Amino acid sequence: MIKVSSTVKNETLYIAYFSLILSVLMQAVFILLHKWACTVLLGNLLSLGAAILNFFVMGITVQKAVTLEVNDAKKLMRSSQNLRKAGLFVAVAIGVVAPCFNTVAVIVPLFFPRIAVSFRPLIKDKKEVTDK
């Protein structure tokens, strides 16, 4: 069993918090448009959980890959990426097919981690600021 590094934990928490904030904003948009239903919340939760889990597994894989030889690391990263994509595909397929999920609310949160990563350089940790 691999020990999860503090960097993976911290970055996953950052992604989770940022994605949660964006999810709340998405819920607010549905409410303002008078399109909110329980299916929106369920779709959001399904996709948000899948996206955060995907990011966490990627972090664990990178943590493991840096300890391997180059070719082994490439193979590990490639297989991890394929499995993670398959997992996201299954989550989206379930969310689109099952009537208890709103399709838009399933698809949109998949982009939240990417948005969070884009904003990461703008948001400094307190520790980083005090270390300088």
matplotlib code that plots the C-alpha trace (Angstrom):
import matplotlib.pyplot as plt

x = [0.0, 1.4, 1.5, -0.2, 2.2, 1.1, 1.4, -1.2, -3.5, -3.2, -3.7, -6.6, -8.2, -7.6, -9.3, -12.2, -12.8, -12.5, -14.8, -17.3, -17.5, -18.0, -20.7, -22.5, -22.4, -23.8, -26.6, -27.3, -27.5, -30.0, -32.1, -32.0, -33.1, -35.9, -34.5, -33.4, -34.6, -33.2, -31.8, -29.4, -28.0, -27.6, -25.9, -23.6, -22.7, -22.0, -19.8, -18.1, -17.2, -15.9, -13.8, -12.2, -11.5, -9.9, -7.6, -6.7, -5.9, -3.8, -1.8, -1.2, -0.1, 2.4, 3.7, 4.4, 5.7, 8.5, 10.0, 10.2, 12.5, 11.4, 9.9, 8.0, 6.8, 5.5, 3.6, 2.1, 1.0, -0.5, -2.4, -3.6, -4.8, -6.7, -8.3, -9.2, -10.8, -12.8, -14.0, -15.1, -16.8, -18.7, -19.8, -20.9, -22.7, -24.6, -25.4, -26.7, -28.7, -30.2, -33.3, -32.4, -29.5, -29.6, -27.3, -26.0, -25.3, -23.4, -21.2, -20.3, -18.5, -16.0, -14.4, -14.2, -10.8, -9.3, -10.6, -9.2, -5.8, -5.8, -6.4, -3.9, -0.9, -3.0, -3.8, -0.8, -0.7, 0.0, 3.0, 4.5, 4.1, 5.7, 8.6, 9.8]
y = [0.0, 3.4, 6.2, 9.3, 12.2, 15.5, 17.2, 14.8, 15.3, 19.1, 19.4, 17.0, 19.1, 22.3, 20.7, 19.4, 22.8, 24.8, 22.3, 22.4, 26.2, 25.9, 23.2, 25.5, 28.3, 25.8, 24.9, 28.6, 29.1, 26.3, 27.9, 31.3, 29.8, 27.9, 24.7, 23.2, 19.7, 17.0, 15.4, 18.4, 17.9, 14.1, 14.7, 17.2, 14.9, 12.0, 13.9, 15.9, 12.7, 11.1, 14.1, 14.5, 10.7, 10.9, 13.7, 11.8, 8.6, 10.7, 12.1, 8.7, 7.4, 10.3, 9.8, 6.1, 6.9, 9.2, 6.2, 4.1, 3.9, 6.0, 3.2, 1.7, 5.2, 5.8, 2.5, 3.2, 6.6, 5.4, 2.6, 4.8, 7.4, 4.8, 3.4, 6.8, 7.8, 4.6, 5.3, 8.8, 7.4, 4.9, 7.7, 9.9, 7.0, 6.2, 9.9, 10.4, 7.1, 7.0, 9.3, 10.3, 12.5, 15.8, 15.4, 19.0, 18.6, 15.4, 16.8, 20.3, 19.4, 17.3, 20.6, 22.0, 20.4, 21.8, 25.2, 24.8, 23.8, 26.9, 29.2, 27.4, 29.7, 32.7, 31.3, 31.0, 28.9, 30.7, 28.4, 29.4, 33.1, 32.8, 30.7, 33.4]
z = [0.0, -1.0, 1.5, 0.1, 0.0, 1.5, -1.9, -3.4, -0.3, -0.5, -4.2, -4.1, -1.3, -3.3, -6.4, -4.2, -2.5, -5.8, -7.6, -4.7, -5.0, -8.8, -8.1, -5.8, -8.4, -11.0, -8.7, -8.2, -12.0, -12.3, -9.5, -11.1, -14.4, -12.6, -14.0, -10.7, -9.7, -7.5, -10.7, -11.0, -7.5, -8.1, -11.5, -9.9, -7.1, -9.4, -11.7, -9.0, -7.1, -10.3, -11.2, -7.8, -7.6, -11.1, -9.9, -6.7, -8.6, -11.1, -8.1, -6.6, -10.0, -10.5, -7.0, -7.8, -11.3, -10.1, -8.2, -11.4, -14.4, -17.4, -19.5, -16.5, -15.5, -19.0, -19.0, -15.6, -16.6, -19.9, -18.3, -15.4, -17.9, -19.9, -16.8, -15.4, -18.8, -18.8, -15.3, -16.2, -19.3, -17.2, -14.7, -17.6, -19.3, -16.1, -15.6, -19.1, -19.3, -15.8, -15.6, -12.0, -13.2, -15.2, -18.2, -18.1, -14.4, -15.1, -17.9, -16.6, -13.3, -15.2, -16.3, -12.7, -11.9, -15.1, -14.2, -10.7, -12.0, -14.3, -11.3, -9.0, -9.9, -8.8, -5.4, -3.2, 0.0, 3.2, 3.7, 0.3, 1.1, 4.5, 3.3, 0.9]

ax = plt.figure().add_subplot(projection="3d")
ax.plot(x, y, z, "-o")
ax.set_aspect("equal")
plt.show()
